[in-house]
Amino acid sequence: MSSTEFPMLIEKTVALLTHLTEADVQALPPAERRRFADLLNHWAKIAERPDLPKAGFIEQLARGERAN
């Protein structure tokens, strides 16, 4: 899968999650429900991380800084 396909995959995943109901989740066996919750929590933490500043001399040059 190419990196250009990831935004489309994310959009489809969001669309699927939007249409889930509480009853759908409650119908899962407890172990699957726990796995589902763990995956959602994992990706929520990643999605909520602040963007880290890029490092390296190319980024310094792009910002107009002098690279040492």
Secondary structure, 3 states (H helix, E strand, C coil): CCCCCHHHHHHHHHHHHHHCCHHHHHCCCHHHHHHHHHHHHHHHHHHHCCCCCCCCHHHHHHCCCCCC
